[in-house]
């Protein structure tokens, strides 16, 4: 079964790749879309000089894309690890396509000198703890190292409920200063935000996963804003 590196400039090949990802996400999460949009994936896959770049791969069976993968490759920090995504066409699971593509991705990581491959999986609300990845991953030597809870909130809420929340929590939150903006980060906040993004990855518990501080600068922040 041929596995190809996807050129994100090729609309047909890229949308075949993204189609499998999107159908898999919709099937897993009860028909709700989520995650990154096509233009965001494409931008991250085109800029080879960015601090992090996405390499995309498609597995074909009789000319049809049946499984896809994406690898996020860091250039400046955390050079021991890769972050991966792996999706199989929902109607074609259980046929070995995911295993075949995973083996390829692992070997690709080895050629880059990486020793750790990490996957972040969002489980649908009705499959928490019993999603397909719970059975697929351990059988291929992967361990669950971290779990984060997600809450699905009913929305919208009546304005009276929102007003009550504001009244209840405004005083405890008085020590926080909120900033919001559209498009690029205001110049006075660029350096503090770059410093925050450098430290965010190491200030949380990552169990047995080695995570190094990322090397964010104002220049990297601006590049990230322009790309994404």
Secondary structure, DSSP 8 states (H G I E B T S, - for coil): --EEE--TT-HHHHHHHHHHHHHHHHHHTTT---S--HHHHHHHHH-TTSSEEEEEEEEEETTEEEEEEEEEEESSS-TTEEEEEEEE-GGGTTSSHHHHHHHHHHHHHHHTT--EEEE-----TT-TTTSHHHHHTGGGT--------------S--HHHHHHHHHHHTTGGGG------SSS--HHHHHHHHHHHHHHTTSS--TT---------HHHHHHHHHH-
